[in-house]
Amino acid sequence: MNKFEFGNMNKESVYLDENNLRMTTNFRINFSRLAEELLSEGKRDSAIAVLDKCVDVMPDKNVPYNYFMSRIAECITKQPVR
């Protein structure tokens, strides 16, 4: 989580074209799947750290929220989607 370079998606000066924006959907899905697994293992603090990282590297101002953000919101409320 801390070694991968996310390409500065959190900076307003970075342009994300259509292909890059579609790729962010995969990132969000993977973040939510990891958080769900951590929750199932009882590692709530780690799950919250993963979800915080997701929102930090792909903020709404550059990567508009979509359906997959609902999975992230559900994880935060400790109701993972199965």
Legacy VTK file of the C-alpha trace (Angstrom):
# vtk DataFile Version 3.0
C-alpha trace
ASCII
DATASET POLYDATA
POINTS 82 float
0.000 0.000 0.000
2.848 2.391 0.774
5.262 1.389 -2.007
3.056 1.653 -5.104
3.211 4.936 -7.018
-0.284 6.132 -7.869
0.885 8.678 -10.440
-0.024 11.785 -8.469
-3.758 11.349 -9.092
-4.334 13.474 -6.023
-2.746 16.576 -7.580
-5.035 18.994 -9.394
-2.440 19.624 -12.112
-2.481 15.987 -13.275
-4.801 15.259 -16.192
-6.605 11.913 -16.150
-7.977 10.868 -19.505
-10.880 8.478 -20.022
-8.688 5.360 -19.905
-6.991 6.409 -16.687
-10.317 7.202 -15.040
-11.617 3.748 -15.936
-8.509 2.213 -14.400
-9.240 3.948 -11.110
-12.370 1.812 -10.817
-10.118 -1.251 -10.531
-8.045 0.473 -7.874
-11.134 1.323 -5.830
-12.449 -2.232 -6.122
-9.120 -3.621 -4.941
-8.940 -1.196 -2.020
-12.460 -2.174 -0.934
-11.756 -5.910 -1.303
-8.630 -5.568 0.830
-10.533 -3.599 3.464
-13.326 -6.193 3.520
-10.806 -8.987 4.058
-9.057 -7.065 6.831
-12.423 -6.501 8.520
-13.229 -10.204 8.313
-9.899 -10.863 10.067
-10.800 -8.381 12.790
-8.196 -5.826 11.692
-10.427 -2.747 11.705
-7.581 -0.227 12.139
-5.765 -1.621 9.112
-8.982 -1.592 7.079
-9.581 2.062 7.946
-5.979 2.883 6.940
-6.542 1.203 3.556
-9.787 3.136 2.983
-8.137 6.408 4.013
-5.333 5.736 1.533
-7.890 5.098 -1.228
-9.604 8.429 -0.672
-6.258 10.193 -0.287
-4.716 8.988 -3.574
-7.967 9.296 -5.594
-9.850 12.316 -4.245
-13.222 13.311 -5.660
-11.800 16.491 -7.206
-9.739 14.409 -9.682
-11.480 11.042 -9.717
-15.231 11.589 -9.348
-16.982 9.282 -6.940
-18.890 6.443 -8.538
-20.850 3.357 -7.524
-17.766 1.646 -6.103
-17.352 4.320 -3.464
-20.479 2.876 -1.829
-18.483 -0.280 -1.039
-15.864 1.865 0.644
-18.514 3.707 2.666
-20.033 0.391 3.727
-16.646 -0.877 4.882
-16.188 2.192 7.052
-19.508 1.477 8.761
-18.350 -2.129 9.250
-20.925 -3.523 6.851
-18.832 -5.077 4.085
-20.568 -6.101 0.871
-20.350 -9.826 0.150
LINES 1 83
82 0 1 2 3 4 5 6 7 8 9 10 11 12 13 14 15 16 17 18 19 20 21 22 23 24 25 26 27 28 29 30 31 32 33 34 35 36 37 38 39 40 41 42 43 44 45 46 47 48 49 50 51 52 53 54 55 56 57 58 59 60 61 62 63 64 65 66 67 68 69 70 71 72 73 74 75 76 77 78 79 80 81
